[in-house]
Amino acid sequence: MYEVMRSFICRGCSNPVMSTGHTSVDIGASANLEVVDKFCYLGDMLSVDGDADAAVEARIQIGWNKFRQLVPLLTSRDISLIRRGRLYSSCVQSSMLHRSETWPVRKENKMALQRAEMRMVRWMCNVKVKHRVPSKELRERLGIDDIILILQQNRLLWYGHVLRKEDTDWVKKCMEYEVEGSRPRGRPKRTWKEVVQKDCQERNFNKEDAMDRGRWKKADIDWMMIRMVGG
């Protein structure tokens, strides 16, 4: 599959006359694929721009749908805040982070996720913005972790899984794959690899640590505990 990706050439893009405006791609064997700006694949929204904006927007919407379905339970005074938090983490937060391991997230994406989560958290705790209760305190009441920390943890666990694969594995090759050709003007978009490398620098992780699955996972959990205790 990896070799097919390397050898594939879009007939529309390779032809100067058809370099713009084509609506389908001929892949041979009398088969055409429609050209679209974005599409959903295995629950994740893939965008032609290569960023995570469409995916984050879609998952936030799905998260709200799940939350509204569970509002009678998540806001019931007959259920403790801790139990509400567990229900939220299992059904809502997990749906918002589905397939997020490969998102090349930007600051704007993180802020969108946090804004959505804090609206839900305040709703569950029956606390309004004007009450000025810190977000950390509300999360502690529910016993949940910051959605951005969970996102980072999932991304690093997936990164370690890929690093442990054989060098011939196409998934690992894709991580090192570089698209040939000239880049458009302006600052290039942030890649997933750059995001996960920054995660490793922030947590002082090395590639060698990932070779031991148990040590890599333990280091990640230990860092999460220190972050939560230290704020």
C-alpha positions as CSV (number, residue, x, y, z in Angstrom):
1,M,0.0,0.0,0.0
2,Y,2.8,2.4,0.9
3,E,4.5,1.8,-2.5
4,V,1.1,2.5,-4.2
5,M,1.0,5.8,-2.4
6,R,4.4,6.8,-3.5
7,S,3.8,5.9,-7.2
8,F,0.3,7.4,-7.5
9,I,0.0,10.5,-9.7
10,C,-3.3,12.4,-10.1
11,R,-3.9,12.6,-13.8
12,G,-5.8,15.9,-13.3
13,C,-3.0,17.6,-11.3
14,S,-0.3,16.3,-13.6
15,N,-2.0,17.8,-16.6
16,P,-1.5,21.7,-16.8
17,V,-4.9,22.1,-18.6
18,M,-6.7,20.2,-15.8
19,S,-4.7,21.4,-12.9
20,T,-7.7,23.2,-11.4
21,G,-11.4,22.5,-11.2
22,H,-11.4,18.7,-11.7
23,T,-14.1,16.9,-9.8
24,S,-12.9,13.3,-10.0
25,V,-9.7,11.3,-10.0
26,D,-9.1,8.3,-12.3
27,I,-7.4,5.5,-10.4
28,G,-7.5,3.0,-13.3
29,A,-9.6,-0.1,-13.8
30,S,-12.5,2.1,-14.9
31,A,-12.9,3.6,-11.5
32,N,-13.2,7.2,-10.6
33,L,-13.1,8.9,-7.2
34,E,-15.0,12.1,-6.5
35,V,-12.8,15.0,-5.4
36,V,-14.1,16.6,-2.1
37,D,-12.8,19.0,0.5
38,K,-13.4,16.7,3.4
39,F,-14.9,13.2,4.2
40,C,-15.5,11.0,7.2
41,Y,-13.3,7.9,7.5
42,L,-13.8,5.5,10.4
43,G,-15.3,8.2,12.5
44,D,-12.6,10.8,11.8
45,M,-13.1,13.8,9.5
46,L,-10.2,14.1,7.0
47,S,-9.7,17.5,5.4
48,V,-7.9,18.4,2.1
49,D,-6.1,21.1,4.1
50,G,-4.4,18.5,6.3
51,D,-5.4,20.2,9.5
52,A,-7.6,19.0,12.4
53,D,-10.2,21.9,12.2
54,A,-12.9,19.8,10.5
55,A,-12.3,16.8,12.8
56,V,-12.4,18.9,16.0
57,E,-15.6,20.6,14.9
58,A,-17.3,17.3,14.1
59,R,-16.2,15.6,17.3
60,I,-17.4,18.6,19.5
61,Q,-20.8,18.4,17.8
62,I,-20.9,14.6,18.5
63,G,-19.9,15.3,22.1
64,W,-22.7,17.7,22.5
65,N,-25.2,15.2,21.0
66,K,-24.1,12.6,23.5
67,F,-24.2,15.1,26.4
68,R,-27.7,16.2,25.6
69,Q,-28.9,12.6,25.5
70,L,-27.5,12.1,29.0
71,V,-28.5,15.4,30.5
72,P,-31.1,13.9,32.8
73,L,-28.4,11.8,34.4
74,L,-25.5,14.2,34.2
75,T,-27.4,16.9,36.0
76,S,-29.5,14.8,38.4
77,R,-29.0,15.8,42.0
78,D,-29.7,12.2,43.0
79,I,-26.4,11.2,41.4
80,S,-23.1,12.3,43.0
81,L,-20.8,14.5,41.1
82,I,-18.1,11.8,41.0
83,R,-20.5,9.4,39.3
84,R,-21.6,12.1,36.9
85,G,-17.9,12.6,36.1
86,R,-17.3,9.0,35.4
87,L,-20.3,8.8,33.1
88,Y,-19.1,12.0,31.3
89,S,-15.6,10.6,30.8
90,S,-16.9,7.3,29.5
91,C,-19.6,8.5,27.2
92,V,-19.0,12.2,26.3
93,Q,-15.3,12.9,26.6
94,S,-14.3,9.7,24.9
95,S,-16.6,10.5,22.0
96,M,-15.1,13.9,21.6
97,L,-11.6,12.4,21.5
98,H,-12.4,9.5,19.1
99,R,-9.6,9.1,16.6
100,S,-7.8,12.2,18.0
101,E,-4.4,10.4,18.3
102,T,-3.5,11.5,14.8
103,W,-4.8,15.1,14.9
104,P,-2.2,17.8,14.2
105,V,-3.8,20.1,16.7
106,R,-3.2,23.8,16.9
107,K,-3.8,26.2,19.8
108,E,-7.2,27.1,18.3
109,N,-8.3,23.5,18.3
110,K,-7.3,23.0,22.0
111,M,-9.2,26.1,23.0
112,A,-12.3,24.9,21.1
113,L,-12.2,21.6,22.9
114,Q,-11.7,23.2,26.3
115,R,-14.5,25.7,25.8
116,A,-16.9,23.0,24.9
117,E,-15.8,20.8,27.9
118,M,-16.0,23.6,30.4
119,R,-19.6,24.5,29.3
120,M,-20.5,20.9,29.9
121,V,-18.7,20.8,33.3
122,R,-20.4,24.0,34.5
123,W,-23.7,22.6,33.4
124,M,-23.1,19.3,35.4
125,C,-22.0,21.3,38.5
126,N,-24.8,23.8,38.1
127,V,-22.2,26.6,38.2
128,K,-22.3,29.7,35.9
129,V,-19.4,31.7,34.6
130,K,-20.3,34.7,36.8
131,H,-19.7,32.5,39.9
132,R,-16.0,32.6,38.9
133,V,-15.2,29.1,40.2
134,P,-11.8,27.9,38.8
135,S,-11.9,25.2,36.1
136,K,-9.5,23.0,38.0
137,E,-11.8,23.0,41.1
138,L,-14.8,22.0,38.9
139,R,-12.9,19.1,37.4
140,E,-11.9,18.0,40.8
141,R,-15.5,18.0,42.0
142,L,-16.3,15.6,39.1
143,G,-13.0,13.6,39.3
144,I,-12.2,14.2,35.6
145,D,-9.0,15.2,33.8
146,D,-8.5,18.1,31.5
147,I,-9.5,17.0,28.0
148,I,-6.2,18.4,26.6
149,L,-4.1,16.3,28.9
150,I,-6.1,13.2,27.9
151,L,-5.7,14.2,24.2
152,Q,-1.9,14.5,24.7
153,Q,-1.8,11.2,26.6
154,N,-3.6,9.3,23.8
155,R,-1.4,10.9,21.2
156,L,1.8,9.8,23.0
157,L,0.5,6.2,23.6
158,W,-0.2,5.9,19.8
159,Y,3.2,7.4,19.0
160,G,5.0,4.8,21.2
161,H,2.9,2.1,19.5
162,V,4.0,3.2,16.1
163,L,7.7,3.5,17.1
164,R,7.6,-0.2,18.3
165,K,6.5,-1.4,14.9
166,E,8.9,-2.9,12.4
167,D,10.7,-0.5,10.1
168,T,9.0,-2.2,7.1
169,D,5.5,-1.5,8.5
170,W,3.7,1.0,6.2
171,V,2.2,2.9,9.2
172,K,5.7,3.7,10.5
173,K,6.8,4.6,7.0
174,C,4.0,7.0,6.7
175,M,5.2,8.8,9.8
176,E,8.5,9.6,8.1
177,Y,6.9,10.2,4.6
178,E,7.6,13.6,3.1
179,V,5.6,14.9,0.1
180,E,7.8,15.8,-2.8
181,G,7.4,19.1,-4.7
182,S,7.4,22.8,-3.8
183,R,5.5,24.2,-0.9
184,P,3.1,27.0,-1.2
185,R,4.1,30.5,0.1
186,G,3.7,31.2,3.7
187,R,4.3,29.3,6.9
188,P,3.8,25.6,6.5
189,K,1.0,23.9,8.5
190,R,2.0,22.2,11.7
191,T,2.3,18.5,11.2
192,W,1.4,15.7,13.6
193,K,5.0,14.7,13.9
194,E,5.9,18.2,15.1
195,V,3.1,18.1,17.6
196,V,4.1,14.8,19.1
197,Q,7.8,15.8,19.2
198,K,6.8,18.9,21.2
199,D,4.9,16.5,23.6
200,C,8.0,14.5,24.1
201,Q,10.1,17.6,24.8
202,E,7.5,18.8,27.3
203,R,7.5,15.5,29.2
204,N,11.2,14.8,28.7
205,F,10.5,11.5,26.9
206,N,13.0,9.8,24.5
207,K,12.3,7.4,21.6
208,E,14.3,4.7,23.4
209,D,11.7,4.8,26.2
210,A,9.0,3.8,23.8
211,M,10.7,0.5,23.0
212,D,9.6,-0.7,26.4
213,R,5.8,-0.5,26.3
214,G,5.4,-0.8,30.1
215,R,8.0,1.8,30.9
216,W,6.5,4.2,28.3
217,K,3.0,3.8,29.6
218,K,4.1,4.2,33.2
219,A,6.1,7.3,32.5
220,D,3.1,8.8,30.8
221,I,0.8,8.0,33.8
222,D,3.4,9.3,36.3
223,W,3.7,12.6,34.4
224,M,-0.1,12.9,34.4
225,M,-0.2,12.4,38.2
226,I,2.4,15.0,38.8
227,R,0.6,17.4,36.5
228,M,-2.7,16.9,38.3
229,V,-1.2,17.3,41.7
230,G,1.0,20.2,40.8
231,G,-1.8,22.0,38.8
